[in-house]
Amino acid sequence: MRVFDFDGTIYDGESSVDFFLFSLKRHPKNLLLLPRVFYMLLRYKRLKITPDELAAGLEKYGARFLSGINDLSGDIVKFWDGHFHKIKQFYLEGKLDDDVILSASPDFLIVEAAKRLGIKTVIASSFDLEKGKILRLCYHENKCEYFSLQFPDKRIDEFYTDSDNDKAVFKLSDRVFMVKGNKITERK
């Protein structure tokens, strides 16, 4: 089984940030959230906040942000129409039907990309969009927990990531590959 992180690994960039910027053009009133959201994401990427603090911030600002979008599913389709070209060539050339995405990104955003790629299994952060609550934050050690719930007693043959944030998943993996741009280096 091959398992892939999404942002920075399959997708060239951070899909959540790109979707946020895409949405700001369509819903400019959300611009007021920009400084707070970027500050929180920066702290998240630098491991300066705990997963619980990230979850609290995502709930607070995410609910405000999403409430400003009338047709979220329509916006997601339009987003991927314009951003699917950011799927990395190495993945497009070697994708397999049973690949799995294991990502901290919100499932409501990346499921559309997975569908276009033919990927059937996505394990990602999950949100109750009506209540603006996080149901599952698939981050750090939580990635192992959610993977194991989906695939009990199963090891990962090959795990692809762009970040040491996924070190917990390395333990579940026989082989680990670091992805930088389109360059892939075996780590374990």
C-alpha atoms as one frame of an Amber mdcrd trajectory, in Angstrom:
protein
   0.000   0.000   0.000   1.282   3.460  -0.918   0.218   6.389   1.255   0.743
  10.045   0.363   0.594  13.236   2.318  -1.191  15.771   0.106   0.077  19.354
   0.483   3.651  19.784  -0.673   3.758  16.115  -1.649   1.158  15.478  -4.358
  -0.020  19.100  -4.542   2.550  21.828  -5.216   1.763  24.145  -2.320  -0.779
  24.309   0.477  -4.245  23.630  -0.930  -6.021  25.141   2.084  -4.105  28.414
   1.712  -4.710  28.445  -2.040  -8.424  27.788  -1.502  -8.569  30.547   1.107
  -6.988  33.015  -1.346  -9.259  31.789  -4.161 -12.275  32.293  -1.911 -11.196
  35.789  -0.893 -11.480  36.883  -4.526 -15.003  35.499  -4.677 -16.023  36.561
  -1.155 -14.006  39.704  -0.259 -15.694  40.209   3.125 -13.586  37.291   4.392
 -10.524  39.473   3.860 -10.887  40.617   7.476  -9.882  37.120   8.616  -6.668
  37.087   6.567  -4.125  38.300   9.166  -5.431  35.980  11.884  -5.603  32.924
   9.654  -2.117  33.386   8.190  -0.625  33.947  11.625  -2.244  30.763  12.898
  -1.120  28.750   9.849   2.420  30.056  10.176   2.546  28.991  13.819   1.106
  25.593  12.835   3.767  25.019  10.161   6.521  25.985  12.612   5.142  23.679
  15.322   4.588  26.636  17.677   1.021  25.646  18.537  -0.397  22.336  19.662
  -2.946  20.413  17.613  -5.584  21.466  20.154  -4.708  25.143  19.701  -4.803
  24.704  15.928  -8.195  23.026  16.179  -9.580  25.861  18.314  -8.340  28.461
  15.837  -9.626  26.536  12.836 -13.040  26.207  14.425 -13.219  29.880  15.288
 -11.976  31.358  12.012 -13.025  28.481   9.796 -16.657  28.783  10.836 -16.600
  32.528  10.110 -14.881  31.973   6.790 -17.138  29.161   5.602 -20.306  30.992
   6.651 -19.383  33.644   4.082 -19.499  31.146   1.190 -22.954  30.473  -0.250
 -22.075  27.530  -2.525 -19.083  25.763  -0.992 -19.285  22.656  -3.179 -19.537
  24.798  -6.313 -16.559  26.893  -5.215 -14.524  23.722  -4.559 -15.206  22.438
  -8.081 -14.213  25.821  -9.547 -11.114  25.897  -7.351  -9.931  22.515  -8.628
 -10.791  23.470 -12.213  -8.220  26.252 -11.838  -5.716  24.554  -9.511  -5.572
  20.911 -10.599  -2.507  21.784 -12.692  -0.637  22.013  -9.356  -0.798  18.232
  -8.943   2.822  17.168  -9.338   3.894  15.378 -12.489   5.709  12.573 -10.641
   2.418  11.583  -9.054   0.373  11.793 -12.248   2.888   9.558 -14.026   2.964
   6.875 -11.328  -0.420   6.915  -9.608  -2.050   3.627  -8.667  -5.723   2.822
  -8.088  -5.190   1.814  -4.465  -3.118   4.846  -3.377  -4.241   6.498  -0.138
  -4.119  10.170   0.839  -3.350  10.872   4.509  -3.573  14.612   5.090  -4.150
  17.334   7.640  -6.067  19.280   4.993  -9.859  19.355   5.197 -11.573  16.443
   3.517 -14.255  18.701   2.027 -11.499  20.315  -0.065  -9.262  17.431  -1.127
 -11.900  14.778  -1.826 -12.638  16.528  -5.143  -8.954  16.367  -6.145  -8.795
  12.705  -5.076 -11.867  11.940  -7.174 -10.229  13.536 -10.214  -7.085  11.480
  -9.536  -9.045   8.244  -9.116  -8.014   7.899  -5.462 -10.739   6.149  -3.500
  -9.395   6.470   0.060  -8.820   9.848   1.705  -8.027  10.099   5.402  -8.042
  13.789   6.268  -9.220  16.343   8.755 -12.991  16.440   8.897 -15.391  19.276
   9.709 -19.057  19.632  10.524 -19.681  22.436   8.044 -23.076  23.349   9.476
 -21.830  23.782  13.037 -18.315  24.934  12.176 -16.780  22.245  14.378 -13.775
  20.030  13.761 -14.713  16.369  13.940 -11.218  15.023  13.256  -7.866  16.786
  13.085  -5.589  14.490  11.085  -2.244  15.915  12.181   1.021  14.582  13.695
   0.326  11.469  15.805  -3.368  11.697  14.943  -2.515  10.621  11.403  -1.409
   7.240  12.779  -4.588   6.876  14.806  -6.894   7.638  11.874  -4.894   5.466
   9.490  -5.119   2.554  11.951  -8.863   3.043  12.348  -9.269   2.772   8.583
  -6.712  -0.023   8.170  -6.384  -2.005  11.426  -3.162  -4.007  11.746  -1.966
  -2.821   8.323   1.483  -1.407   7.582   2.301   1.141   4.927   4.599  -0.215
   2.220   5.613   3.240   0.971   4.886   6.603   2.585   5.512   9.862   0.719
   5.688  13.215   2.498   7.359  16.606   2.282   7.685  17.188   6.014   9.138
  15.845   9.236   5.766  16.769  10.756   4.802  13.255   9.640   7.515  11.457
  11.652   4.875   9.549  13.608   3.712   7.916  10.357   7.288   6.815   9.577
   6.916   4.152  12.284   3.978   2.585  10.428   5.918   2.557   7.156   8.365
   0.081   5.674   9.784   2.727   3.339   9.609   6.521   3.618  10.199   8.958
   0.768  10.747  12.700   1.162   9.348  14.809  -1.656  10.861  18.213  -2.451
   9.373  19.646  -5.614   9.461  16.707  -8.014  12.586  15.214  -6.410  11.989
  12.073  -4.338  14.575  10.776  -1.882  14.256   7.589   0.140  14.578   8.341
   3.827  13.971   4.931   5.370
